[in-house]
Amino acid sequence: MNSIQSERQCGARVQIRSTERQLVIDDKAAKIGARAFDVLQALFERRDRVVTKDELLDLVWPGLVVEENNLQVQISTLRRFLGSHAIATVPGLGYRFTLALGSAGPPADAASPPIAPAPAFDADAPGNLPARLPELYGRAADVDAVRLLTLRNQLVTVVGAVGIGKTTLAHAVAHALRDSFEDGAWLVELAPLAAASEVTSTVAATLHIALGEDRSADALARRLRSSRMLLVLDNCEHLVDSVAALASSILRLAPGVRLLVSSQESLRVGQEQIYRLGALSLPDSPELASALAAGALALFEARARAADPRFALNDRNIGAVVEICRNLDGVALAIELAAARVRLLGVEGLRSRLDERFKVLTCGARIALRRHQTLRAALDWSHHLLTADEQKVFRRLGVFVGTFALDSVQMVAGDGIDADTVIGLLSSLVDRSLVAIDAGEPPRYRLLQTTRAYALEALGEAGETAQVMRQHAVAMAERFERHLDDLYRLTKQEALVRYLPDLDNARAALDWCGRPDGDRRLQIRLTGAIGLLWNDAGLRPEGQRRVLAAIEQIDESTPPHLEARLLVRWAWLAHPAVGPRELAANARAVQLWRSLGDRKELFAALCNQIRFQTYCGEIAQATDNLEEAESLFDPSWPPGARLALLMTRSWVLQVQGRYDESLRWNVEILERANARGDEYMAVAALINIEQNAAVSGRLEESVMRNRELQQRLRKSQATVASCEHFVAANLAISLTRLGLLDEALAAARAALVSLEKADRVFDLLEQSVLLAARRGRVEDAARIFGCSERTFAREHLRRDKVEQQQHAECVAALHAALAPDELARLMREGESMSVDEAVRLAQRA
């Protein structure tokens, strides 16, 4: 191209001189940079078509990776000299040189001439929507909901996290509604805009509206006064104030215009209806048939198949794909980027590399926004919109696992920021869709997994990781110490509802404390504070492992109250495998609390010791300790303390053989627990009442009470995981002793599920002996008995009265059926069996 041709084509006033690399207007050289001239030349040479943003980036910055805003800066520069009409933004596609050929270029503030729609648009429908939309996955309900909202309200904002699918949803809704508006549906892509001042002019140019000297939002709104259209303003979060001003003007002056906005935060304009878009649905289970109905899985399969037509979801890979989609929180962008990598890495390779997600999840579609071509770029976009204090709080939130509470945020993220300011900053992060709120009272907060990974990276780059991890562990210790303060005030189920949501955070804090750069004393402190929750939540094996790891850290520098607290937890979690070490540990805790003069803690430790002593047959010592516990009890303590004392008293009476007295105390416990709404203590009392019937030989009553208990547990909304296995095992035992063998076998099989979860399969061992013997499988019964005898001796397990009766029946049945040598031989074979093998042997058909 030479200067003369350019002059003839562009008109007398505008020349593009390629040789001199100049833009000349009215014989004066315009002061534009080299990049701006490259953009101009590229657009002019391709003026017969739309030039995509990616094509322009490759032409002007060959071999370099640059952000879209660099291109937008050059476009803005050119429009200042040529007028906003000279280069048209074609939403979703790119730019087109539109200065009329053979005419003079108007001044910069002149009216924009009409721009013919590009071929990709639907020429039969008013507006500029693409003629065809990509297939939508898992969003049918969202499309219907937003469509109805838009028909009924003048301003609807779709709000959600980066990459969640807001743009896709807005486009689909606009497509569904375009025939509902006389003047059509118009899409304005605002992501490329760098300056707030460009919002109104960009909307006007898209709508082919010529604004004169008054380029205000009100001026545009007045031009739309008689219009009946749908206007979609897409990707507004970085221009939210300007978009809010334009929306307010349209709401006042153009009642026939419906606004559908997509943004990471709302506009906060009167009449605005907010639709918060959630993640794509995830399957409840990795079963192929149900998984395929989930939106996240459907999107993954479609994108993976686009990259590799051979790909298909099947029974072999469905579990891994479900895990990938769940790990990515059902976020559409992350799933699309992940699926595109299946061809290269395979499903298992992708799953194993998700910890490196910012390296793996790259190379999105070239037609997508640059910030949607890598996962990191998408989050960079959101992060850069934050203030310095918002960034500080955001990165510190990365240490939280799962959900977290407001007071924890104030402790962990508020270093150097006062508590009230932290609340405001957290609110801003919620508004910007970087932090999600989980409904509840009080509400809890969470980061999506990918957002959390980004926050942790930012935390490391700021050099704050060790400091914030320590503060997180301190916050968790303080939180669970409140659990100890609530010990007798809250019921167990109330405590679980309040404190169980922070268990994942406690785990993460304990893991950090146990690292070489962690904190031993914090590990002891937090483990002792959380100790009771493990058992109540049905997580006894993990609790034992955590407590033993902390006990190993105790030394002469450990504060006595932390040591005492931890030793009590160890003995509590060890039950019923309480041996000399556990008894000594709890006795040491009793001694420490007595020396510290803490009446309430001493009372609780004594109640534990009494329980263990009754279980181990130390009746005299248990009776003496009961007297001390009763003397310590203060009637002003919360009601849970009295229930603990009554339950302790009933244990002592039971082992003393005073069954009628024990029964009366348990009836009182049941009445008090029901009145208080304490489901855990009520169930414990009912178990004792049922066991009282069993030990007294009233086996039919025992079965009846057991079945009632099971029904109560099924209906209960409370978490009573630590009771379920007792009830299940006791029913199987009573049915076996009654000779109802088919029912006993079914009950034992059902009981095995809850016993495995509680790591208490041994509770079925001797029931299994008796069941096998009475079903005529005497040799198997002898083998199971060998396993049982070895297990009870090795684990320091002791038998209560019911178990003693059952044991005697087992011994009698085996000695009646087998010669002593044969019984000894079979028991030796059984000693090599695991508890699981022995119990399952008895349950064979």
N, C-alpha and C positions, 0 to 999 in steps of 0.2 A: 504494500500500500504506500502511496506517496501523498504529499501534501495537497496537490491539486485535486486528486480524486476525493480526498477527504473533504476539501472545501466545497466541491460541487455537491457532495452527498449530504453534508451536514448543514449547508446553508451559508450565507455570506457572513454571518456573525460568529460562527463556531468552526474552528479548524482543528483537526487532529494531525499534527505533523510528526509522522513516525520517524523520519530521518533525524530531526532535531530533538525528538522525544519531548514535544511540547503540546500543550493544549492552549489554543489561542482563541480569545473571545473579544470580538470587536477590535481586532488587531493588537490586542494586548495579551502577553503571555501570562497565563494563570500560574500562580505559585503553588504547584502541587508537587508532591514527592515522587520518587521513582516508582514506588510500589503503586501509588494511586494511578500513575500513567499506565503501568502494566495491566491493572484491572480494567481501566478504560479501553485500552486497545483490545484486550481479550473479549470484552463485551461487544465492542463495536464490530469486530470481525465476525462475530457470531450473532449479529443483531436479528437474524431471521428465526432465532429460536431462544428458548430459555437455557441459560447456562447454570448448571448446578453449582452449589457452593463448593462441593468437593473438587469439581473440575477447575473452578477458579483458584482454589487453594493450591492445586497441583501445578497450574499454569504459572501462577505468580510467585509461589514459594516452592519451586521444584526440589524434591528430596528433603524438605524440612517438615517437621510436625509443628503446626501452629494452631492456636485457638481461633474459633470463628470470629471473636471480637476484633481480631486484627483485620479481617476482611471487612467487617462492618465499619471500622474506622475509615478505611479507604473509600467505601461506598458513600459514607456521610460527607467526606471531603468533596467528592465529585458532585454530589447533589447540591452542595452549597454554591458551586460555580455554575452548574447546568440547570438547576431547578429540580425539585423533588420528582417531577414527572419524567425526567430524562432516563432514570434507571428504576424500573418497577421491581418490587419484591413480589415474587410469585410464591405464595405460602406453600410450604412443604416441598418446594422444588428448587428455587434458586433466584436468579436475577435475569432481567432482560433489558437490553438497551432499547428505549422506546421514543427517543427524540425523533420528531417527525422529519422524514426525509424531504429535502428540497425546500425547507422553510427555515426561517431564522429561529434560533434558540431563544426562548423567552427569558426574561430575568428570573432570578432565583425564586422570587415570591409569586410568580405567575401561576395561573390556574393549571392544574394537571389535565392533559387531554385524556380521553378514554383510551384504555389499553385493551386490545382484543384478548379474549381468554386464550390461554395456551391449549393445545390440542388435548392435553391430559384431562382437561375439565369437561364436565358434562354440559354440552352446548344447549341441551333441551331444558335444562333447569336453571332458574336464576341463581346467581351466586358463583362461587369459585371452588366448590368442593370437588375433590377427585371423583371421577366417574365410578370408580370401584374402590372399595375398601379392603384391606387385608382381612382374612378371617379372624373372628374374635373368639377367644377361648375362655370359658368360665365366667363370662360377664353378662349373660342374658338378664339376670335379675337386676344388675346394676344399670344396664341400659334402660330397662323399663322404669326403674325408680327415678332416674335422672330425667328421662323423657317426660314423665308425668309432672315432676317438679318444675321443669322448664315451661310446660304448657300453662301451669297454674301461677307461676311467679315470674316477675320480670328479670330478676337477677339470681342466678344459681352459680355457686362456685364449687367445683370439684376439687377437694383438698386431699393431699396424700403425700407419702414419702417419695423421694426421688426414685424413679424407675418403677413405680408401682403400677403404672398404666393409665394415668390421668388423660394424657393426650389421645391415646387409642379410644378410650371411653368417650371423650368429648366428640371426637370425629364420628363415632358410631351413632351417638345421639343426634348430632347435626344431620347426618344422613337420613336417619329415621324421621326427622321433622322437616326436612327441606320443602316438602310439598304443602306443609301447613302454613307457610308464610308467603304472601303475595309477592314480596320482593326477594324471596329466596333466603338461602343460608350462606353466610360468608365467614371464611376462616382467616384469622389474622395471627400469624406466627410472630410472637414477640421475643422469643429467645435470642435472635441475633442482635437485637437493639442494645446499644451500650449506654445510651443517654435517655433519661426520663423525658426529655423535651421532644423526643421523636415519636412518642406513643400516638399522639393525636394525628400527626401528619401521616404516619404509617397506616393508621386505620382509614384515614381519608383517601389515601392513594389506593388502598385495596378496594375501597368502595367507589372509586372513580369520581370522587367529590372534589371539586376545585375550591379550595379555601383561599380567600383573598388575604388582605393584610391581617385580619383577625384570625389567628390560628389557634384560638383557645378551645378548650373542651366544650364550653357552652356554644361556641360558634358551630362546631361540628354537630352537636346535639340538635341545634335549631334546624340545621339542614336535614336532619333525620326525622323531623317532627311528624311528617305525614307517612313515614315509611312503615311497612309491616314486614319485618325481617328478623332472622335469627343471626346474631353476631357472636362468633366464637373467638374469644381472646385467649390464646394458648400460651402457656409457660410465662406466667406473669410475676413470679416470686421476686425477681430482681428489680421490678418496676412497680411494686405494689401500690405505692403512694400515687403515682401518676395514673395507673389504671383505676384506682379507687376514685380519683377526681373525675375521670372520664365517665365512669359508671354512675356517679352521683349526678352528673349533668344529664346523662341519657335518661335516668330515672325521673328527673324533674321535667325534662323538655321533650322527650320522645317516647311516649307511652306505648307506641306500637312496636318498639324494638325490644326483643328478648335478648338478654345477655347470658351466655354460658361461658364461664371462666374456668381455666385450669391453673392451679397454683399450688405451691407447697404450703402457703398460708392464706388465710382468708383476707378479704379486702376490708372487712370491718366497716361496711357501709350499711346504713339502714335499709331494710327490706331484703337484705341478702339472705338467701337460703343456702346453707352449707351442706354439701354431701361429702362425708369423709370416706374416701375409698380405701377399703382394706385390701389385704393380700389375696391372691388367688387361692381357692379352696385346696386343702390338702386332704388326702384320704385318711380315714381312721385306722386302716390296716393295710398291709402290703399285699392284699389279695388282688389279683389282676382285674377281676370283673368290677369291683367297687372302685379301685384306684383309677381306672380309665375315666370314670365320671367326674373326677376332680379336675378343676380348671388348670391347676399347676402341672399336673401330669399330661393333660392334653396338649398344653403349650409346649412342654418339653419334647414330647414325641414329634410334634409337627416340626419344630425347629431342628431337632436332631435328624429327622428324615430329610429335611431340606438340604442339610449338609452331607448326608450319606443316605441315599435312597434304600440301602439295604437294612437300615436300622428299623427295629420294631420292638415295642414293649412285649415282654414275655415273662413266663414264670421264673426264668433264670435271672433276669436283670431288674425285675420290678422292685424288689426290696432295696437295691442300691439306688434306683432312681427316686423312690419315695424318700429315702434318707437325704439325697442331694437336694431335692425340692424343699424338704422340711428345713434343712440346714440353711437354705437360702430364703427362708421365711415366706415362700410363695411370692416373692417379688418378681414381677414379670421380666424386667430388664436383666436381672441376675440369672434367671432361668434361661432366657434366650441366649445370653452369652455362654452359659455353661453348656447348653445343648449343642451349640456350634462347635464345641471342643470335643464332642464325643468321637467324631471321626478320627481325630488325632490321638486321643488318650484312651478311648474306650470308657465304658461306664465305671468300671472299678478303678481305673486310673484317675478318672475325674473325681470320684468320691475320695480317694486317698490324698488328693492334692487340694482339697478345699481350704485347708489351713493356709494355703498360699493363694487365696482367691484373687488377690489384686494382680498377681502375675498371670494367673490362668485365665481369668474372665476378661479377655480383651478381644479385639477384632470383631466389633459389631458390624452391622450393615453399613456400607459406604454412604447410603442415602440418608442414614440417621444423623441426628445432630452429633457433632463431634463429642459432646459430653456424654452421649449414649453409646459411644463406640468402645469404651472401656468402663469397668466398674469404678475404678479409681477416679476417672474424669467426672463421672456422674456425681460422686460424693464431693470431689473438689469443688464443683459448681455450688453445691449447697453450703459447704464449709466456708467458702470465700465470701458468702453473703452475711456471715455472722460478724458481730463486733468482737473485739479482743476478749472481753469478759465472757461473752457467750461461747467463744471458742474454748476458753479456759474451763468453764463448767462442762461443756460438751465432752472434751477429751477425758476429763476426770470421771465422768459417768461410765467410761469404758471398763472400769474395774468391776462394775456390778455384773452379776450373772443372773439371768432371769429377771424377775421384777424386783423393785426396790421402793422403799418408803421415803416420804419427804424429809423426815428428820435425819435419815441416813444420808440423803443428798446434801443436806446442810452441813453435816459433819465432814463428809468426804470431799465434796467439791467446793466447800466454802472457805478454804484456807486463803486468807487475805481478802475475803469478801464477806460482808456482814450477812447474817441469816436472812433478813428481809429482802436484801438485794438478790440472794440466791433464789428465792421464790420467784421473783420477777424474771430472772434469767431462765429458770426452768420453764416458766410459763411461755417465754418466747421460743424456746426450743420445741415445746409442744406445738405451739402455733405454726412453727416452720416444718412440722411433720418429721423432725429428727428424733423426737422422743414420743413414744406412744403412751396413752393412758389406758390402764386396765380398770374397767368399772368395778366399783366396790366402795365400801365405807370403812375406813378412809380409802381413797383411790391409791393405786400403786402405778409405778412407771416402769418402762422398759425400753431398751434399744433393740432394734432388729439385729440379727447376728452379724450381718455384713456391716451395718453402721457401727456396731461395737468393735469389730475388727479395725475399722478405720480410726475410731476414737483411740484405741490402744496404740496404734501406730503413731498418732499425733502426740499421745502422752509420752511415748518413748522419745520422739523427736524433741519434745520440750524438756527432756531430762527429769521428768517428775514421777517416773514409774515407781521407784522404791518408796518415795515419800507418800504417794497416794495409796499404794498397797498397804503400807503400815496403818495409815489412817482408816482405811477400809476395815482392816482387822480389828482396830480399836472400836470402830462403830458397831461392828457385829458383836463384839464382846459386851459392849454396853447394852445393846439391844436384847441379847439373850440373858443378861443379868436381870433385866426387867422381868423376864420369864420366871426367874427364881423368886423375885419379889411377889409375883402373882401366884405363887405355887398353891396357896390355899384359898386365894380369893377367886380365881377362875376355875371353872371345871376343866377337865382334861380336853374336852372337845373345843371349848372356848379358847384354850391356850393353843391348841393345834391350828385353829383358824387364824389366830393372831400371829403366831410365830413360824409356822411351817413354811409360809411363802418365802422366808429368808434362809431356808436351809441350804439352797444352792450357793447363796452368798457366803454362808458360814463355811461350807466345804471349800470354796475358793480361798477364803481367808486362812483356813487351817492348812491348806496345801502350801500357801505362801509362807506361813509361819514355820513349817517344817523344812523349808529350803535352807541351804547353807547361809544365805543372806537374810533369812527370816528372823523370827523372834521367839526364843524358847518360852519365855515367861508368858507372852501373849498366847502361845499355843496351849499352855496349861490353863490359863485363865478362860479362854474361849471354850475349850473342850469341857471344862467343868461346868461352865454356864449352860452349855447346850445338852449336857449328858442325858437328862430325863427325856428329852424329846425323841431320841432315837427309839427308845422302847415304845413310847406311846404312839409313834408313827409306824410301828411295825418294821423298824429298820435296825433291829438288835444286832445282827452280825457286823454291820458297818460301824455301829456305835462302839462295839467291843474293840474293833480294830483301831478306831480313832482314840479311844480312851487309853488303851495299852500303849500306843505310840506316845501319848502325852506323859504317861506315868514314867516312861523311860527318861524323860527330861527333868524329873524332880531331883533336886540336890539340896545341899544345906542352905542355899540362898533362896529357896522357894518360900514365899510367905505361907505361914501355917494355914490360913483360911483357904488358900488356893489348893494346897495339898489335901486338906480335909475334904473339900468339895469334890475333888477328882477321885479320891479313894472311895467315897460313898457311891459315885456313879459306876465305878468299876464293879463293886459288889452287886449293885442293883442290876446291871446288865448281865452279869454272870449267872444270876438265878435262872433256872434251878440248879445249874452246875456249880453249886457253892461248896468249896472245899476249905481246907485249913487256911490257904492263902487269902481267899476272899473274906472269910470270917475275921482274920487278923487285920486285913486292910480296913474293914468297916469299924473294927474295934479301935484301930488307930485313929480313925476319923472322929469317933465318939470322944476319945481322949483329947484330941486337939480342940474340938468345939467346947468341951468342958473347960479346958484351960483358957480359952478365949472368952468364956462367959457369955456365949451366944445361945440363949435359951431356945429360940425357935429352931436354929440349925441343929442343936443338940437333940431336941425333941424328934426332929425328922430322922436323924441318924440312929437314934435309939429305936424308933419304929421299924426301920430297916433291919437293925440287928436282931430285933425280936422275931421278925419274919424269918430271917435266915436260921436263927437258933431253933425255932419250932420245926423248921424243915429238916434240920440236922439232928433233931432229937435232944437238944440241950434244953430240956423243959425247965429245970430249976433256974438256970441263968436267964432264960426268957421271962420267967415270972418276976425275978428281981428287977430286970430292966423295965418291965411293964409298970411296976410300982414307981420307978423313977420318972418314966414318961408321963404317968398320970399326975405326979407332983409338979412337973414342969408345965403342964397344960394350962393355958390362960384362956378363960372363957371369952375374952375380948378379941381373940384371934379370929380370923375369917372362918366361915362355917366349914370349909374344907378340912381344917385342922381337926375338928371334932370327928368328922367322918373317918379320918385317918386313924384316930385313937380308937374309935369303935371297931374298925376293921382289924386293927392290931389285937385288941382284946378278944375278938372272935377267933383269931388264929390260935391264941393260947388255949382258950377253952376247948377248941376242936381237938388239939393234940393231947389235952388232958382227958379226953373221952367224955367231956361234959357237953354232949351233943344238943340236948334240949336248951341249955343256956346259950350255946353258940347260935342256935337257930333263932332265939328271941332277939339277940343283938343284930343278926343279919336282917331280920324283919324290920327292925328300927332303922338300920342303915338304908334299906330299900325305900322306906317311907320318906326319910330325910332327903335321899338322893332324888327321888321323884319330885318332891316339893321344890327342890333347888334346880331341877332340870339337869342333873349331873348323870348323863347316860352311862358314862364309864363306871362310876361307883355303883349305879343301879345294876348294871350287868354283872359286876364283880359280886355283889350281894346275891344275885340270882344264881350265879354259879355255885357259891357256897351253900345256898339252900338246896340246890340240886345235888351237890355232893353229900350233903347231910342225909338226904334220902337214900343215896346209893350206899353210904357206909352203914346205914341202919338196916340195910337189906330191902328197902322199899324200891326195888328196881323198876317196877312199872311206873311209879311216881317219878323216878329219875328220868325215864325216857320221856314221859309227858312234859316235864319241866324243860327238858333239853329241847324238845321240838318247839315249845313256846319261845324259848330263848332264841332259837334260830330264826323264827318268824320276826321276833323283835329286832334282831340284828339286821335282817333284810329290809325292814321298814325304816330303820333308824337313819336319820340324816347325819348323825355324828360319826366320827371316825373312831372305831373301836377295834382297830386292827390287832392290837395286842391281846384281845379277848377271844377272837374268833377261833383260834386253834384249840383253846381249852374246850370250848363248847363242842366243836367237831369231834375231838378225840373222846370226850366223855360220852357222847351219844353212841359212838362205835363200841366203847367198852361195855356200857350197860346192855346194849342189844346182844352182844356176844355172851355175856353172863346169863342173859335170859334164855339163850338158845335160839334166838331169832336170827339164824345164820345168814339167810339171804339179805335181810335188811341190814344186818351188821356189815356184810361185805360191801354193800352199796354205800353205807355210811362211811366206812373206812376209806373207800376210794375217793369219796367226796372230801373227806377230811384231809387227805394227803395234800391237796392243793394248798390249803391255808397253812398247813404245817410246814410245807416246803418254803413258803414265803417267810415264815417266822423262824426258820432254821430249827424246828422242833420236831422233826420226823420221829425222833426217839420216843415221843409220847405215845406212839402207836406200837412200840416194840412188843410189849407183853400182851396187848390185845391181839397182836398178830400171832403170837404163840398159841393163845387159847383158841383163836378162830381157826387156825390150821389144824389143831388137834381135834376140835369138835367137828370139823369137816372131814375127818378121817385121814388126814395127811400128817400122820404122827411123826414120820421121819423129818419132814420139812419143819414141823413144829419144834423138834429137838434142835435142829440147826439154828432156827431163829432164836431159840432160847439161849444157845451158846453165844450168839452175837449180842443178845440182850444183857447177859450176865457180864460179859467183857465190857460193854459200853457203860453200864451203871457203875462198875468199879473204876474204870479209867477216868470217867468224867465227874466222879464224886456225886453221882445222882443218887438221891434218896427217895424212898417211896412213902407217899402219904397213906392214910388208913385204907382208902379205896384201892390204891395200887398194891398195898400189902395183901389185901384179900384176893385180888386178882392173881398176884404172884403165887400165893398158896394154892390156888386152883390149878395154875399151870404146872407146878411141881407135882401135885397129886395126879393130874392127868398123864403126865409123862412117865412117872414111876409106875403107874398102873399099866401102861401100854408097852414099856420097853424094859429090857433087862439092864442092870446098872452099867455093864461094859458097853453095850450097844448105845445107851444114852450118852455115855462119856465120849465115845467115838464120834457120834453125830454132833455133839456140842463143840468138840474140837474143830470139826469141819466148819461149823457156823462162826467160830471165832475169827476166821479169815474173811468173813463177809462184811461188806459195809452196811450201815444202818438202812440206806435206801434199798439195797439189794434184798435185805432180810424182809423189810416191810412189803416190797413188791412181790416177793416170793409167796407170801401169805395171801396176796390179793389176786393171784392167778385164778383163772376160771377152772 
